[in-house]
Structures are given as structure tokens and as C-alpha cells.
Amino acid sequence: MVITRWLRLPGFLLINNKSYMEKTIAIQEINQEVKDFLAMPQSIAKNILYHRQFQGNHFPCGNILIREDGTVHYSYTVYKISRGKEYFMKKNSHYGFTVDPKGKMNVWFGGKLHTIPYLHDVLSKLGKEWVKEKYLQFITNSIMGKIIVGKITNPHDLFTTILKLYRVKNASANYLKHAVENNVTKTQLLEGISVAKNLDHYLDFVQSTADSFSQHGSINDLMQQALILDRKIDFNWSVRRMEEEHKKWTEELMELESDSMSREPLNWLKKFQKYNDNRYTLLDNQYDVFKEGKVMKHCVYTNYWNAIKYENFVVFHVNDGSTYGLTLGLAYDKTTGLHFNQLMGKFNQRPDSSILHEVKQWLNDINNYPKTVKNITHAEIFCDT
């Protein structure tokens, strides 16, 4: 729809049981200095002013037109000053929508509602101040139309409608409202709808971990696993329970992914099997190295499996008493033996100095060196996945 001219016609309009004359409401007006420039007579001085002040700049103009029958148009146009025989305003981009009296919305030019500038200002000018800017990301075309014509008049009704839109049952509109006002995003809501047993518990969890939720690797992994395995997460679980479920689901997924992987120990690694105990476990086959990388969220398999196959690298899993333990990488030389390369926890977290010292001492004993084991300074860390 292209509206090139809006006429003010006499008459009255009924919105929310109130009567209004048809009118135009300004949202953003062209600057007066632009109007003054265009009104100047053609001259060298005007050319100089154009090049110094106006060339390449953009000037927005936004208006709401309320028609007699209740139809609402919003038009937002960005202009730039162009030069022909005279200077004139040329459209650079154009946005807008129309809402009919029944609340049906049409966004112009096949655009998307949330690309239209100043939506919050439009709602405020139409008397919908209760719609906070944080609510906008959740508002669809159909919901916006209902707000504008007065079919949705308060936050409770808005969030009840949003929950119905996503077919969510047994969730509280007030809980969702509170969560959105505490910066829960639409993306987080949709994730919760997909994986949470109870959406209210999920919203509580997100708010209580607001500073770390997006960086919480194990929770993000668990949610992705729930989607793949078609499971639901109880966000009242303890952190320990979540870690246990994450580990169990990881095992299930690995079984599916690794059907073709060999579990047969590499012959050359058999000489290191004697070092297996409750503390140290040799990873001597393809499947075990793959599993270590998956569980620990690093690339020991991707980056080092070839080095293991070609007898240049050895990997042990170290049980340090934590939930996931540590991955020990050792460079191997047939002449000088095993050399410390790196010791990393889940997501490449570095271990305490005490466990690092203990591991190096264990390695010294294996090599039967009387001196401190040399660090390999140029070694890569296990990269994040």
C-alpha cells in the first residue's frame, strides 16, 4: 500500500467508546532547518550550504492518520535532499502499516512489524502507554492490531494472549509479564516453551541466573540435548541433578553418533595401560577419545586423534573428584618418553595448581626422571566447540 497524500476530512471517530475527529498525529517531523534550506532561493550560497550541511544526510518523517471509520495508518518515511534543477526531498526508505476497525493489521511493502521505527511512540500517541517497550518483541501483527483497536487493553490480557498464541497451558500471564520486565527475551521464552516441564519454573530459573544464564554452558547443552532427544527439563532440579542428566543424555547421544567408531585399543598404546588406576584412565581407542571431547566440551578428538593414531600423543582422563574430571594431554617421543602438554577441565578450564603439580609428579614417576618434567611452551590448548 502506498499513501501519497493524506487529507483531513470532517467527521468523528469512535475508538475505545470515545469519539474523535479524524486527525493526523505527528511522530517525527522534518527539521525546520531543512524546510528553511529548501525555501531558500537558488544561489551559490545555497550550494555551499548543501555540501557542508545536508549532502548525504537523512531526514525522517512519521505520522499517524486516524480515519473516520476507525482505520489507523502509520507512515514513516526517510528522505534525503537531492539536487536536480532545484533541491528537493527524495524518499530513501518507507515503512508503515494499516489497522482496520476490526483490528486486522497490514504491514506495508511486505515488511516486518519490528523493522518499523518508533512503534512505542505510536502506541503512546494512541493512548496505549501501558505497552512497555520491553513488550514489543513479543507482539505479533495480529496482537498489535488488537491493541490499537482496544481489544487488548492491559498487560495481563496481552500476556494471556501471547501464551495462547504459543499454545502454552498451565502457565501464568503475570509470571511471564514479571519475567519480561526483568529482561527475559523472546528467544528465551521460546526455548523454555520447547524444553521446560513447567514454564513458570523455567522463568524463575532464567531470572535467578540472569547474569550467567547465556554463558552457562552445561544448561545450554542440556537444553539442546532436550530438543534432540525430545525430553523435558525440570528447572526445579538441583545443579547436581542437571549435571547428572547432562552426562546421561550425552552418553545417549554419543551412542547414536558413534556407532561406526572403533572401541578396539590401539596396539601401540597397550604399553601405557598398566598406568590405569582409580585416578588415571588411559583413552586408548577412537570411541573413548571422541567421548572425552564430547563430555568435556573441547576438541581433543578433533585436534589430536590423528596424533594419537600416529604415535605422537597420549591422552588420560584424570579423576580429581569433580563431576567431570580433567583431560591430560601428553606428547610422546620414542626416545625421551612422555612430556606434559596440557591439563584442562570442562570448557578448557584450568586446574588448581595443586592438582597440576600432582599430575606432573605422577608423570615424572612414569618417565623415571629425576628432574622436573619440561613444559612444552608451544602446545595448543584443546579448542572450544
DOTI-73132 format. One record per residue (C-alpha): residue number from 1; residue in one letter; x, y, z. Coordinates in nm, 2 decimals, m for minus. Example, Ala and Ser with C-alpha at 12.3 -4.5 7.8 and 13.67 -1.06 7.14 Angstrom:
<rs>
+--------+------+--------+--------+--------+
: drenmi : doza :     px :     py :     pz :
+--------+------+--------+--------+--------+
:      1 :    A :   1.23 :  m0.45 :   0.78 :
:      2 :    S :   1.37 :  m0.11 :   0.71 :
+--------+------+--------+--------+--------+
</rs>
This chain:
<rs>
+--------+------+--------+--------+--------+
: drenmi : doza :     px :     py :     pz :
+--------+------+--------+--------+--------+
:      1 :    M :   0.00 :   0.00 :   0.00 :
:      2 :    V :   0.14 :   0.34 :  m0.09 :
:      3 :    I :  m0.02 :   0.65 :   0.06 :
:      4 :    T :   0.10 :   0.96 :  m0.13 :
:      5 :    R :  m0.14 :   1.21 :   0.03 :
:      6 :    W :  m0.35 :   1.22 :   0.35 :
:      7 :    L :  m0.65 :   1.46 :   0.35 :
:      8 :    R :  m0.81 :   1.58 :   0.67 :
:      9 :    L :  m1.18 :   1.53 :   0.63 :
:     10 :    P :  m1.45 :   1.64 :   0.87 :
:     11 :    G :  m1.62 :   1.39 :   1.09 :
:     12 :    F :  m1.58 :   1.19 :   1.42 :
:     13 :    L :  m1.42 :   0.86 :   1.51 :
:     14 :    L :  m1.51 :   0.61 :   1.78 :
:     15 :    I :  m1.22 :   0.43 :   1.95 :
:     16 :    N :  m1.25 :   0.27 :   2.29 :
:     17 :    N :  m1.60 :   0.41 :   2.32 :
:     18 :    K :  m1.47 :   0.77 :   2.27 :
:     19 :    S :  m1.55 :   1.00 :   1.98 :
:     20 :    Y :  m1.27 :   1.17 :   1.79 :
:     21 :    M :  m1.25 :   1.38 :   1.48 :
:     22 :    E :  m1.04 :   1.24 :   1.20 :
:     23 :    K :  m0.69 :   1.37 :   1.26 :
:     24 :    T :  m0.32 :   1.34 :   1.18 :
:     25 :    I :  m0.07 :   1.29 :   1.47 :
:     26 :    A :   0.30 :   1.38 :   1.42 :
:     27 :    I :   0.55 :   1.13 :   1.54 :
:     28 :    Q :   0.86 :   1.27 :   1.37 :
:     29 :    E :   0.87 :   1.59 :   1.17 :
:     30 :    I :   1.12 :   1.72 :   0.92 :
:     31 :    N :   1.36 :   1.96 :   1.09 :
:     32 :    Q :   1.29 :   2.33 :   1.04 :
:     33 :    E :   1.64 :   2.39 :   0.91 :
:     34 :    V :   1.57 :   2.15 :   0.63 :
:     35 :    K :   1.25 :   2.34 :   0.55 :
:     36 :    D :   1.43 :   2.67 :   0.56 :
:     37 :    F :   1.70 :   2.54 :   0.33 :
:     38 :    L :   1.45 :   2.42 :   0.07 :
:     39 :    A :   1.28 :   2.76 :   0.08 :
:     40 :    M :   1.60 :   2.95 :   0.01 :
:     41 :    P :   1.63 :   3.09 :  m0.35 :
:     42 :    Q :   1.87 :   2.91 :  m0.57 :
:     43 :    S :   2.22 :   3.05 :  m0.53 :
:     44 :    I :   2.59 :   2.97 :  m0.48 :
:     45 :    A :   2.55 :   3.02 :  m0.11 :
:     46 :    K :   2.27 :   2.75 :  m0.11 :
:     47 :    N :   2.50 :   2.51 :  m0.30 :
:     48 :    I :   2.78 :   2.57 :  m0.04 :
:     49 :    L :   2.53 :   2.51 :   0.25 :
:     50 :    Y :   2.41 :   2.19 :   0.08 :
:     51 :    H :   2.76 :   2.04 :   0.05 :
:     52 :    R :   2.86 :   2.15 :   0.41 :
:     53 :    Q :   2.55 :   2.05 :   0.60 :
:     54 :    F :   2.29 :   1.84 :   0.41 :
:     55 :    Q :   2.46 :   1.62 :   0.14 :
:     56 :    G :   2.43 :   1.26 :   0.23 :
:     57 :    N :   2.22 :   1.31 :   0.54 :
:     58 :    H :   1.88 :   1.15 :   0.60 :
:     59 :    F :   1.57 :   1.32 :   0.74 :
:     60 :    P :   1.28 :   1.11 :   0.89 :
:     61 :    C :   0.92 :   1.20 :   0.89 :
:     62 :    G :   0.65 :   0.99 :   1.07 :
:     63 :    N :   0.27 :   1.05 :   1.10 :
:     64 :    I :  m0.03 :   0.86 :   1.22 :
:     65 :    L :  m0.36 :   0.92 :   1.03 :
:     66 :    I :  m0.68 :   0.82 :   1.21 :
:     67 :    R :  m0.97 :   0.80 :   0.97 :
:     68 :    E :  m1.34 :   0.85 :   1.04 :
:     69 :    D :  m1.42 :   0.48 :   1.02 :
:     70 :    G :  m1.16 :   0.39 :   1.28 :
:     71 :    T :  m0.89 :   0.28 :   1.03 :
:     72 :    V :  m0.54 :   0.37 :   1.16 :
:     73 :    H :  m0.25 :   0.44 :   0.92 :
:     74 :    Y :   0.11 :   0.49 :   1.03 :
:     75 :    S :   0.37 :   0.61 :   0.78 :
:     76 :    Y :   0.74 :   0.66 :   0.84 :
:     77 :    T :   0.95 :   0.79 :   0.56 :
:     78 :    V :   1.32 :   0.87 :   0.55 :
:     79 :    Y :   1.41 :   1.14 :   0.30 :
:     80 :    K :   1.74 :   1.28 :   0.17 :
:     81 :    I :   1.79 :   1.61 :  m0.01 :
:     82 :    S :   1.87 :   1.56 :  m0.38 :
:     83 :    R :   1.96 :   1.81 :  m0.65 :
:     84 :    G :   1.81 :   1.85 :  m0.99 :
:     85 :    K :   1.73 :   2.18 :  m1.14 :
:     86 :    E :   1.63 :   2.26 :  m0.78 :
:     87 :    Y :   1.68 :   2.09 :  m0.45 :
:     88 :    F :   1.40 :   1.86 :  m0.35 :
:     89 :    M :   1.32 :   1.58 :  m0.09 :
:     90 :    K :   1.36 :   1.23 :  m0.22 :
:     91 :    K :   1.23 :   0.92 :  m0.05 :
:     92 :    N :   1.51 :   0.69 :   0.07 :
:     93 :    S :   1.31 :   0.43 :   0.26 :
:     94 :    H :   0.94 :   0.40 :   0.36 :
:     95 :    Y :   0.77 :   0.20 :   0.63 :
:     96 :    G :   0.42 :   0.17 :   0.76 :
:     97 :    F :   0.11 :  m0.02 :   0.85 :
:     98 :    T :  m0.27 :   0.00 :   0.84 :
:     99 :    V :  m0.50 :  m0.14 :   1.10 :
:    100 :    D :  m0.87 :  m0.17 :   1.01 :
:    101 :    P :  m1.16 :  m0.11 :   1.26 :
:    102 :    K :  m1.17 :  m0.48 :   1.34 :
:    103 :    G :  m0.80 :  m0.49 :   1.43 :
:    104 :    K :  m0.66 :  m0.66 :   1.12 :
:    105 :    M :  m0.31 :  m0.53 :   1.06 :
:    106 :    N :  m0.14 :  m0.50 :   0.72 :
:    107 :    V :   0.23 :  m0.41 :   0.72 :
:    108 :    W :   0.32 :  m0.22 :   0.40 :
:    109 :    F :   0.55 :  m0.34 :   0.13 :
:    110 :    G :   0.57 :  m0.70 :   0.27 :
:    111 :    G :   0.78 :  m0.57 :   0.56 :
:    112 :    K :   0.81 :  m0.69 :   0.92 :
:    113 :    L :   0.64 :  m0.52 :   1.21 :
:    114 :    H :   0.95 :  m0.49 :   1.42 :
:    115 :    T :   1.15 :  m0.31 :   1.15 :
:    116 :    I :   0.91 :  m0.02 :   1.16 :
:    117 :    P :   1.07 :   0.27 :   1.36 :
:    118 :    Y :   0.90 :   0.44 :   1.66 :
:    119 :    L :   0.64 :   0.17 :   1.74 :
:    120 :    H :   0.65 :   0.25 :   2.11 :
:    121 :    D :   0.59 :   0.62 :   2.03 :
:    122 :    V :   0.30 :   0.53 :   1.80 :
:    123 :    L :   0.13 :   0.33 :   2.08 :
:    124 :    S :   0.19 :   0.61 :   2.33 :
:    125 :    K :   0.03 :   0.87 :   2.09 :
:    126 :    L :  m0.27 :   0.64 :   2.05 :
:    127 :    G :  m0.32 :   0.62 :   2.43 :
:    128 :    K :  m0.16 :   0.28 :   2.48 :
:    129 :    E :   0.10 :   0.39 :   2.73 :
:    130 :    W :   0.06 :   0.07 :   2.93 :
:    131 :    V :   0.25 :  m0.11 :   2.65 :
:    132 :    K :   0.62 :  m0.10 :   2.76 :
:    133 :    E :   0.90 :  m0.11 :   2.51 :
:    134 :    K :   1.01 :  m0.44 :   2.65 :
:    135 :    Y :   0.68 :  m0.60 :   2.55 :
:    136 :    L :   0.72 :  m0.51 :   2.18 :
:    137 :    Q :   0.94 :  m0.81 :   2.09 :
:    138 :    F :   0.66 :  m1.05 :   2.19 :
:    139 :    I :   0.39 :  m0.86 :   1.99 :
:    140 :    T :   0.28 :  m1.00 :   1.65 :
:    141 :    N :   0.09 :  m0.83 :   1.38 :
:    142 :    S :  m0.24 :  m0.97 :   1.50 :
:    143 :    I :  m0.17 :  m0.87 :   1.86 :
:    144 :    M :  m0.07 :  m0.52 :   1.76 :
:    145 :    G :  m0.39 :  m0.48 :   1.57 :
:    146 :    K :  m0.60 :  m0.58 :   1.87 :
:    147 :    I :  m0.41 :  m0.34 :   2.10 :
:    148 :    I :  m0.46 :  m0.05 :   1.86 :
:    149 :    V :  m0.84 :  m0.10 :   1.83 :
:    150 :    G :  m0.88 :  m0.17 :   2.20 :
:    151 :    K :  m0.94 :  m0.54 :   2.21 :
:    152 :    I :  m0.64 :  m0.59 :   2.43 :
:    153 :    T :  m0.63 :  m0.32 :   2.70 :
:    154 :    N :  m0.38 :  m0.42 :   2.97 :
:    155 :    P :  m0.06 :  m0.63 :   3.03 :
:    156 :    H :  m0.25 :  m0.93 :   3.18 :
:    157 :    D :  m0.46 :  m0.97 :   2.87 :
:    158 :    L :  m0.16 :  m0.92 :   2.65 :
:    159 :    F :   0.05 :  m1.19 :   2.81 :
:    160 :    T :  m0.25 :  m1.42 :   2.83 :
:    161 :    T :  m0.29 :  m1.38 :   2.45 :
:    162 :    I :   0.08 :  m1.45 :   2.40 :
:    163 :    L :   0.06 :  m1.77 :   2.60 :
:    164 :    K :  m0.24 :  m1.88 :   2.39 :
:    165 :    L :  m0.06 :  m1.79 :   2.07 :
:    166 :    Y :   0.22 :  m2.04 :   2.16 :
:    167 :    R :  m0.04 :  m2.29 :   2.30 :
:    168 :    V :   0.11 :  m2.29 :   2.65 :
:    169 :    K :  m0.11 :  m2.43 :   2.92 :
:    170 :    N :  m0.07 :  m2.41 :   3.30 :
:    171 :    A :   0.15 :  m2.10 :   3.28 :
:    172 :    S :   0.08 :  m1.77 :   3.45 :
:    173 :    A :   0.04 :  m1.45 :   3.24 :
:    174 :    N :   0.16 :  m1.25 :   3.55 :
:    175 :    Y :   0.47 :  m1.47 :   3.58 :
:    176 :    L :   0.55 :  m1.40 :   3.21 :
:    177 :    K :   0.49 :  m1.03 :   3.25 :
:    178 :    H :   0.72 :  m1.01 :   3.55 :
:    179 :    A :   0.99 :  m1.21 :   3.37 :
:    180 :    V :   0.97 :  m0.99 :   3.06 :
:    181 :    E :   1.00 :  m0.68 :   3.28 :
:    182 :    N :   1.31 :  m0.84 :   3.42 :
:    183 :    N :   1.46 :  m0.87 :   3.07 :
:    184 :    V :   1.37 :  m1.23 :   2.97 :
:    185 :    T :   1.38 :  m1.23 :   2.59 :
:    186 :    K :   1.15 :  m1.38 :   2.33 :
:    187 :    T :   1.43 :  m1.62 :   2.24 :
:    188 :    Q :   1.45 :  m1.74 :   2.60 :
:    189 :    L :   1.07 :  m1.78 :   2.61 :
:    190 :    L :   1.06 :  m1.99 :   2.30 :
:    191 :    E :   1.34 :  m2.21 :   2.43 :
:    192 :    G :   1.15 :  m2.25 :   2.76 :
:    193 :    I :   0.83 :  m2.35 :   2.58 :
:    194 :    S :   1.02 :  m2.61 :   2.39 :
:    195 :    V :   1.21 :  m2.78 :   2.67 :
:    196 :    A :   1.06 :  m2.69 :   3.01 :
:    197 :    K :   0.83 :  m2.92 :   3.20 :
:    198 :    N :   0.69 :  m2.61 :   3.37 :
:    199 :    L :   0.73 :  m2.27 :   3.21 :
:    200 :    D :   0.69 :  m2.08 :   3.54 :
:    201 :    H :   0.98 :  m2.28 :   3.69 :
:    202 :    Y :   1.19 :  m2.21 :   3.38 :
:    203 :    L :   1.12 :  m1.83 :   3.40 :
:    204 :    D :   1.22 :  m1.83 :   3.77 :
:    205 :    F :   1.54 :  m2.01 :   3.68 :
:    206 :    V :   1.63 :  m1.77 :   3.40 :
:    207 :    Q :   1.57 :  m1.47 :   3.62 :
:    208 :    S :   1.77 :  m1.61 :   3.92 :
:    209 :    T :   2.07 :  m1.68 :   3.69 :
:    210 :    A :   2.02 :  m1.36 :   3.48 :
:    211 :    D :   2.39 :  m1.26 :   3.49 :
:    212 :    S :   2.52 :  m1.60 :   3.38 :
:    213 :    F :   2.24 :  m1.79 :   3.20 :
:    214 :    S :   2.36 :  m1.72 :   2.85 :
:    215 :    Q :   2.71 :  m1.82 :   2.94 :
:    216 :    H :   2.60 :  m2.13 :   3.14 :
:    217 :    G :   2.75 :  m2.39 :   2.90 :
:    218 :    S :   2.60 :  m2.70 :   3.07 :
:    219 :    I :   2.25 :  m2.56 :   3.08 :
:    220 :    N :   2.27 :  m2.46 :   2.72 :
:    221 :    D :   2.39 :  m2.80 :   2.63 :
:    222 :    L :   2.12 :  m2.97 :   2.83 :
:    223 :    M :   1.85 :  m2.76 :   2.65 :
:    224 :    Q :   1.99 :  m2.86 :   2.31 :
:    225 :    Q :   2.00 :  m3.22 :   2.42 :
:    226 :    A :   1.64 :  m3.20 :   2.53 :
:    227 :    L :   1.54 :  m3.07 :   2.19 :
:    228 :    I :   1.73 :  m3.35 :   2.01 :
:    229 :    L :   1.60 :  m3.63 :   2.24 :
:    230 :    D :   1.25 :  m3.48 :   2.28 :
:    231 :    R :   1.28 :  m3.46 :   2.66 :
:    232 :    K :   1.17 :  m3.20 :   2.91 :
:    233 :    I :   1.38 :  m3.04 :   3.18 :
:    234 :    D :   1.25 :  m2.97 :   3.53 :
:    235 :    F :   1.40 :  m2.64 :   3.62 :
:    236 :    N :   1.35 :  m2.71 :   3.99 :
:    237 :    W :   1.62 :  m2.98 :   3.96 :
:    238 :    S :   1.94 :  m2.90 :   4.16 :
:    239 :    V :   2.25 :  m2.81 :   3.98 :
:    240 :    R :   2.39 :  m3.16 :   4.06 :
:    241 :    R :   2.08 :  m3.33 :   3.91 :
:    242 :    M :   2.11 :  m3.12 :   3.60 :
:    243 :    E :   2.48 :  m3.22 :   3.56 :
:    244 :    E :   2.38 :  m3.58 :   3.61 :
:    245 :    E :   2.11 :  m3.56 :   3.34 :
:    246 :    H :   2.35 :  m3.38 :   3.11 :
:    247 :    K :   2.61 :  m3.65 :   3.15 :
:    248 :    K :   2.35 :  m3.93 :   3.09 :
:    249 :    W :   2.20 :  m3.76 :   2.79 :
:    250 :    T :   2.55 :  m3.70 :   2.65 :
:    251 :    E :   2.61 :  m4.07 :   2.67 :
:    252 :    E :   2.28 :  m4.15 :   2.49 :
:    253 :    L :   2.37 :  m3.91 :   2.21 :
:    254 :    M :   2.72 :  m4.04 :   2.18 :
:    255 :    E :   2.59 :  m4.39 :   2.14 :
:    256 :    L :   2.38 :  m4.27 :   1.85 :
:    257 :    E :   2.66 :  m4.07 :   1.69 :
:    258 :    S :   2.94 :  m4.32 :   1.74 :
:    259 :    D :   2.80 :  m4.64 :   1.61 :
:    260 :    S :   3.07 :  m4.66 :   1.35 :
:    261 :    M :   3.36 :  m4.57 :   1.58 :
:    262 :    S :   3.61 :  m4.83 :   1.69 :
:    263 :    R :   3.63 :  m4.93 :   2.05 :
:    264 :    E :   3.94 :  m5.15 :   1.98 :
:    265 :    P :   4.25 :  m5.03 :   2.17 :
:    266 :    L :   4.54 :  m4.91 :   1.95 :
:    267 :    N :   4.82 :  m5.16 :   1.97 :
:    268 :    W :   5.09 :  m4.90 :   2.04 :
:    269 :    L :   4.90 :  m4.76 :   2.35 :
:    270 :    K :   4.88 :  m5.10 :   2.52 :
:    271 :    K :   5.21 :  m5.04 :   2.69 :
:    272 :    F :   5.05 :  m4.75 :   2.88 :
:    273 :    Q :   4.75 :  m4.95 :   3.01 :
:    274 :    K :   4.95 :  m5.05 :   3.32 :
:    275 :    Y :   4.92 :  m4.69 :   3.44 :
:    276 :    N :   4.54 :  m4.72 :   3.47 :
:    277 :    D :   4.40 :  m4.68 :   3.82 :
:    278 :    N :   4.12 :  m4.51 :   4.01 :
:    279 :    R :   4.29 :  m4.17 :   3.94 :
:    280 :    Y :   4.41 :  m4.21 :   3.58 :
:    281 :    T :   4.24 :  m4.37 :   3.28 :
:    282 :    L :   4.41 :  m4.42 :   2.95 :
:    283 :    L :   4.19 :  m4.33 :   2.65 :
:    284 :    D :   4.32 :  m4.59 :   2.41 :
:    285 :    N :   4.06 :  m4.61 :   2.14 :
:    286 :    Q :   3.87 :  m4.39 :   1.90 :
:    287 :    Y :   3.54 :  m4.40 :   2.08 :
:    288 :    D :   3.69 :  m4.31 :   2.42 :
:    289 :    V :   3.87 :  m4.01 :   2.28 :
:    290 :    F :   3.56 :  m3.89 :   2.10 :
:    291 :    K :   3.35 :  m3.93 :   2.42 :
:    292 :    E :   3.61 :  m3.73 :   2.62 :
:    293 :    G :   3.58 :  m3.44 :   2.38 :
:    294 :    K :   3.20 :  m3.45 :   2.38 :
:    295 :    V :   3.17 :  m3.47 :   2.76 :
:    296 :    M :   3.44 :  m3.22 :   2.83 :
:    297 :    K :   3.34 :  m2.98 :   2.55 :
:    298 :    H :   3.68 :  m2.94 :   2.39 :
:    299 :    C :   3.84 :  m3.07 :   2.07 :
:    300 :    V :   4.07 :  m3.34 :   2.20 :
:    301 :    Y :   3.92 :  m3.57 :   1.94 :
:    302 :    T :   3.91 :  m3.33 :   1.65 :
:    303 :    N :   4.26 :  m3.19 :   1.70 :
:    304 :    Y :   4.45 :  m3.48 :   1.85 :
:    305 :    W :   4.31 :  m3.81 :   1.73 :
:    306 :    N :   4.54 :  m3.82 :   1.42 :
:    307 :    A :   4.84 :  m3.75 :   1.65 :
:    308 :    I :   4.73 :  m4.04 :   1.87 :
:    309 :    K :   4.70 :  m4.27 :   1.57 :
:    310 :    Y :   5.05 :  m4.18 :   1.45 :
:    311 :    E :   5.20 :  m4.24 :   1.80 :
:    312 :    N :   5.27 :  m3.88 :   1.88 :
:    313 :    F :   5.02 :  m3.81 :   2.16 :
:    314 :    V :   4.87 :  m3.99 :   2.46 :
:    315 :    V :   4.55 :  m3.89 :   2.65 :
:    316 :    F :   4.45 :  m3.98 :   3.00 :
:    317 :    H :   4.13 :  m3.89 :   3.19 :
:    318 :    V :   4.21 :  m3.77 :   3.54 :
:    319 :    N :   3.96 :  m3.82 :   3.82 :
:    320 :    D :   4.02 :  m3.53 :   4.05 :
:    321 :    G :   3.70 :  m3.57 :   4.25 :
:    322 :    S :   3.49 :  m3.32 :   4.05 :
:    323 :    T :   3.18 :  m3.41 :   3.84 :
:    324 :    Y :   3.37 :  m3.41 :   3.51 :
:    325 :    G :   3.73 :  m3.45 :   3.60 :
:    326 :    L :   4.02 :  m3.34 :   3.38 :
:    327 :    T :   4.18 :  m3.42 :   3.04 :
:    328 :    L :   4.56 :  m3.48 :   3.04 :
:    329 :    G :   4.74 :  m3.45 :   2.71 :
:    330 :    L :   5.09 :  m3.58 :   2.68 :
:    331 :    A :   5.33 :  m3.55 :   2.38 :
:    332 :    Y :   5.51 :  m3.87 :   2.31 :
:    333 :    D :   5.86 :  m3.93 :   2.18 :
:    334 :    K :   6.00 :  m4.28 :   2.14 :
:    335 :    T :   6.34 :  m4.17 :   2.27 :
:    336 :    T :   6.25 :  m3.94 :   2.56 :
:    337 :    G :   5.91 :  m4.07 :   2.65 :
:    338 :    L :   5.61 :  m3.87 :   2.77 :
:    339 :    H :   5.61 :  m3.50 :   2.81 :
:    340 :    F :   5.35 :  m3.28 :   2.97 :
:    341 :    N :   5.14 :  m3.09 :   2.72 :
:    342 :    Q :   4.83 :  m2.97 :   2.89 :
:    343 :    L :   4.57 :  m3.04 :   3.16 :
:    344 :    M :   4.23 :  m2.90 :   3.11 :
:    345 :    G :   3.88 :  m2.93 :   3.27 :
:    346 :    K :   3.55 :  m2.89 :   3.10 :
:    347 :    F :   3.53 :  m2.60 :   2.86 :
:    348 :    N :   3.91 :  m2.57 :   2.89 :
:    349 :    Q :   3.90 :  m2.46 :   3.25 :
:    350 :    R :   4.25 :  m2.46 :   3.40 :
:    351 :    P :   4.30 :  m2.68 :   3.71 :
:    352 :    D :   4.42 :  m2.58 :   4.06 :
:    353 :    S :   4.80 :  m2.55 :   4.09 :
:    354 :    S :   4.79 :  m2.84 :   4.35 :
:    355 :    I :   4.64 :  m3.09 :   4.11 :
:    356 :    L :   4.87 :  m2.97 :   3.83 :
:    357 :    H :   5.17 :  m3.03 :   4.05 :
:    358 :    E :   5.05 :  m3.37 :   4.14 :
:    359 :    V :   4.99 :  m3.47 :   3.78 :
:    360 :    K :   5.34 :  m3.36 :   3.68 :
:    361 :    Q :   5.49 :  m3.55 :   3.97 :
:    362 :    W :   5.30 :  m3.86 :   3.85 :
:    363 :    L :   5.44 :  m3.81 :   3.50 :
:    364 :    N :   5.79 :  m3.78 :   3.64 :
:    365 :    D :   5.75 :  m4.11 :   3.82 :
:    366 :    I :   5.63 :  m4.27 :   3.49 :
:    367 :    N :   5.93 :  m4.15 :   3.30 :
:    368 :    N :   6.16 :  m4.22 :   3.59 :
:    369 :    Y :   6.30 :  m3.87 :   3.55 :
:    370 :    P :   6.50 :  m3.73 :   3.85 :
:    371 :    K :   6.41 :  m3.38 :   3.73 :
:    372 :    T :   6.10 :  m3.17 :   3.69 :
:    373 :    V :   5.92 :  m3.25 :   3.37 :
:    374 :    K :   5.96 :  m2.99 :   3.10 :
:    375 :    N :   5.66 :  m2.79 :   2.97 :
:    376 :    I :   5.60 :  m2.77 :   2.60 :
:    377 :    T :   5.56 :  m2.40 :   2.56 :
:    378 :    H :   5.42 :  m2.41 :   2.20 :
:    379 :    A :   5.14 :  m2.66 :   2.27 :
:    380 :    E :   4.79 :  m2.57 :   2.16 :
:    381 :    I :   4.50 :  m2.59 :   2.41 :
:    382 :    F :   4.20 :  m2.81 :   2.34 :
:    383 :    C :   3.99 :  m2.56 :   2.15 :
:    384 :    D :   3.63 :  m2.49 :   2.25 :
:    385 :    T :   3.35 :  m2.65 :   2.05 :
+--------+------+--------+--------+--------+
</rs>
